[in-house]
């Protein structure tokens, strides 16, 4: 009985870690896709921020 419980517990833990990996992969894919779609806007925003930082007396 204990062996069966351990086997079930180990199987459930494997499934959870696999799901977490899939979730992370999906989030990375979404981030890359958004980065590619809004590449020019992101680049101009970052350049503007650094230009303002360089121009200020920070």
C-alpha positions as protocol buffer text, in pm:
chain_id: "A"
residue {
  index: 1
  type: UNK
  ca { x: 0 y: 0 z: 0 }
}
residue {
  index: 2
  type: UNK
  ca { x: 278 y: 245 z: 90 }
}
residue {
  index: 3
  type: UNK
  ca { x: 461 y: 161 z: -231 }
}
residue {
  index: 4
  type: UNK
  ca { x: 151 y: 243 z: -433 }
}
residue {
  index: 5
  type: UNK
  ca { x: 110 y: 576 z: -250 }
}
residue {
  index: 6
  type: UNK
  ca { x: 474 y: 665 z: -317 }
}
residue {
  index: 7
  type: UNK
  ca { x: 440 y: 575 z: -683 }
}
residue {
  index: 8
  type: UNK
  ca { x: 125 y: 789 z: -719 }
}
residue {
  index: 9
  type: UNK
  ca { x: 290 y: 1079 z: -536 }
}
residue {
  index: 10
  type: UNK
  ca { x: 599 y: 1063 z: -759 }
}
residue {
  index: 11
  type: UNK
  ca { x: 384 y: 1050 z: -1072 }
}
residue {
  index: 12
  type: UNK
  ca { x: 185 y: 1355 z: -964 }
}
residue {
  index: 13
  type: UNK
  ca { x: 505 y: 1550 z: -892 }
}
residue {
  index: 14
  type: UNK
  ca { x: 641 y: 1464 z: -1237 }
}
residue {
  index: 15
  type: UNK
  ca { x: 323 y: 1589 z: -1401 }
}
residue {
  index: 16
  type: UNK
  ca { x: 331 y: 1917 z: -1208 }
}
residue {
  index: 17
  type: UNK
  ca { x: 690 y: 1992 z: -1301 }
}
residue {
  index: 18
  type: UNK
  ca { x: 608 y: 1915 z: -1663 }
}
residue {
  index: 19
  type: UNK
  ca { x: 315 y: 2155 z: -1654 }
}
residue {
  index: 20
  type: UNK
  ca { x: 534 y: 2428 z: -1503 }
}
residue {
  index: 21
  type: UNK
  ca { x: 783 y: 2380 z: -1785 }
}
residue {
  index: 22
  type: UNK
  ca { x: 505 y: 2415 z: -2042 }
}
residue {
  index: 23
  type: UNK
  ca { x: 376 y: 2729 z: -1871 }
}
residue {
  index: 24
  type: UNK
  ca { x: 722 y: 2888 z: -1870 }
}
residue {
  index: 25
  type: UNK
  ca { x: 769 y: 2799 z: -2237 }
}
residue {
  index: 26
  type: UNK
  ca { x: 434 y: 2958 z: -2326 }
}
residue {
  index: 27
  type: UNK
  ca { x: 520 y: 3276 z: -2133 }
}
residue {
  index: 28
  type: UNK
  ca { x: 857 y: 3301 z: -2308 }
}
residue {
  index: 29
  type: UNK
  ca { x: 692 y: 3251 z: -2646 }
}
residue {
  index: 30
  type: UNK
  ca { x: 440 y: 3527 z: -2568 }
}
residue {
  index: 31
  type: UNK
  ca { x: 717 y: 3764 z: -2457 }
}
residue {
  index: 32
  type: UNK
  ca { x: 923 y: 3699 z: -2771 }
}
residue {
  index: 33
  type: UNK
  ca { x: 618 y: 3744 z: -2994 }
}
residue {
  index: 34
  type: UNK
  ca { x: 526 y: 4073 z: -2829 }
}
residue {
  index: 35
  type: UNK
  ca { x: 886 y: 4186 z: -2858 }
}
residue {
  index: 36
  type: UNK
  ca { x: 888 y: 4112 z: -3230 }
}
residue {
  index: 37
  type: UNK
  ca { x: 553 y: 4282 z: -3288 }
}
residue {
  index: 38
  type: UNK
  ca { x: 639 y: 4598 z: -3094 }
}
residue {
  index: 39
  type: UNK
  ca { x: 1012 y: 4607 z: -3174 }
}
residue {
  index: 40
  type: UNK
  ca { x: 1018 y: 4959 z: -3316 }
}
residue {
  index: 41
  type: UNK
  ca { x: 806 y: 5104 z: -3035 }
}
residue {
  index: 42
  type: UNK
  ca { x: 1021 y: 4936 z: -2769 }
}
residue {
  index: 43
  type: UNK
  ca { x: 1342 y: 5053 z: -2935 }
}
residue {
  index: 44
  type: UNK
  ca { x: 1225 y: 5413 z: -2962 }
}
residue {
  index: 45
  type: UNK
  ca { x: 1104 y: 5411 z: -2601 }
}
residue {
  index: 46
  type: UNK
  ca { x: 1435 y: 5276 z: -2468 }
}
residue {
  index: 47
  type: UNK
  ca { x: 1635 y: 5519 z: -2682 }
}
residue {
  index: 48
  type: UNK
  ca { x: 1422 y: 5808 z: -2557 }
}
residue {
  index: 49
  type: UNK
  ca { x: 1467 y: 5706 z: -2194 }
}
residue {
  index: 50
  type: UNK
  ca { x: 1844 y: 5682 z: -2229 }
}
residue {
  index: 51
  type: UNK
  ca { x: 1856 y: 6012 z: -2420 }
}
residue {
  index: 52
  type: UNK
  ca { x: 1665 y: 6182 z: -2137 }
}
residue {
  index: 53
  type: UNK
  ca { x: 1890 y: 6023 z: -1876 }
}
residue {
  index: 54
  type: UNK
  ca { x: 2203 y: 6138 z: -2058 }
}
residue {
  index: 55
  type: UNK
  ca { x: 2063 y: 6490 z: -2100 }
}
residue {
  index: 56
  type: UNK
  ca { x: 1964 y: 6530 z: -1737 }
}
residue {
  index: 57
  type: UNK
  ca { x: 2197 y: 6600 z: -1447 }
}
residue {
  index: 58
  type: UNK
  ca { x: 2127 y: 6260 z: -1294 }
}
